[in-house]
Amino acid sequence: MSKITETVTNVFKIKELRDRLLFTAALLVIVRIGSHVTLPGVDARLVAESVRRGTEGGLLGLYDLFVGGAFSNAAIFALGIMPYISSSIVIQLMGAVIPYFQKLQKEGEDGRKKITQYTRYGTVLISALQASGVVIKLVRTVTPGGPIVPIEVQGIGFALSTVIFLTAGTIFMMWLGEQIDERGIGNGISLIIFIGIIARFPNAVFNEWELILGGARNPIIEIVILGLMAVIVALVVLVTQGTRRIPVQYAKRVVGRKVYGGVTQYIPLRVNTAGVMPIIFAQAIMFVPQIIFSFFPDSEFISELNNNWFNQSSWAYSVVYGLTIVFFTYFYTAIAFNPKDVADTMKKQGGFIPGIRPGTHTSDFVDNILTKITLPGSIFLALVAILPTALIRAGISPNFASFFGGTSLLILVGVALDTLQQVESHLLMRHYDGFMKSGKLRGRRG
């Protein structure tokens, strides 16, 4: 404990690191404030009641978890950061199939700036579409307490202002995330999702405790189920942190009086190179049908399709969700780790894998190993992500299961490790002992 206290003290001794942490905390406070600023003309109490009803469960409840309750508050940040993530997915997919975007990806800093700009444009478009769907849902939803939007308020003025507020809220959150990346600590977008999930924790625990006190839950069975789930998640986190090391031999080179090479180094290939991003990407994709369905609120076919295929408690949803995670694990791994670049770098530095010819053969060899070790990592991610479905079927409430289920836990653990790794880097650069000196905790970028 004294070691941890000393490390925390060292964190605040470094002015730059202290300023970055305080700056990040201040922006996250702004995110939480915006999650409680209600849209004009909307009865937030009736919206919260509607979200809690069984007919509004499923993915809407999970979406509300990711945006920290902003959706149930009918807040200006109700869309959260998901439109930005959806736009990023689209742009990255286009980079894999459209030559123009492939060219941009290879142009260095200028290309990244253009891709970022296109991502922002896409965020505005997706936010406007999602906001339009939200307007239709708000106007047409009537609760036992009355309509969410009073009849006298409904009209083109309300629709237009709501779309503008929701779109502007998402753009503002996107800007806050970029500011955290530039002047704060950690990944801004991931931290916004992280703080949203954390904010729902007290409410989830309180609601479950009320159910236990009311006799609707058996505390012993619930503790056993949650304990088993925690063990499974811990095992999966440990497995996905594993690595496969590839030996690389560097031949001796004599330059002047200095001798280079003649040693064996290792390329560490992670079982889960993509980290937590496949979970976030897949979740954003699973929310897309809700946007489409919101434009057909009176359709019985759409309603049945939503209940059977896109309800969080259905096995069909779990299968589709799991396969999406597997796909994005491979997709993001291909973006984050390019075997051809590794092979080219090794060749330029005079390195080679014993028994493998340099160049294309080395690239194919590394790619083959990466493909094999990514498969179990992606399957483990998918299994943990669909754990909430099993918990819901075991009798645990969706709100509680969503928080303690795989998706939320993996995001929380992943973001925490990434942020801790950045803090660690700042400490080590200034010759302070970090949180991970013992080697028991390792960040995802390590």
Secondary structure by P-SEA (a helix, b strand, c coil): caaaaaaaaaaaacaaaaaaaaaaaaaaaaaaaaaacccccccaaaaaaaaacccccaaaaaaaaaacccccccccccccaaaaaaaaaaaaaaaaccaaaaaaaaccaaaaaaaaaaaaaaaaaaaaaaaaaaaaaaaacccccccccccccccaaaaaaaaaaaaaaaaaaaaaaaaaaacccccaaaaaaaaaaaaaaaaaaaaaaaaaaaccccaaaaaaaaaaaaaaaaaaaaaaabbbbbbbbbccccccccccccbbbbbbbbcccccaaaaaaaaaaaaaaaaaaaaccccaaaaaaaacccccccaaaaaaaaaaaaaaaaaaaaaaccaaaaaaaaaaaccccccccccaaaaaaaaaaaaaaaaaaaaaaaaaaaaaaaaaaacccaaaaaaacaaaaaaaaaaaaaaaaaaaaaaaaacccccccccccccccc
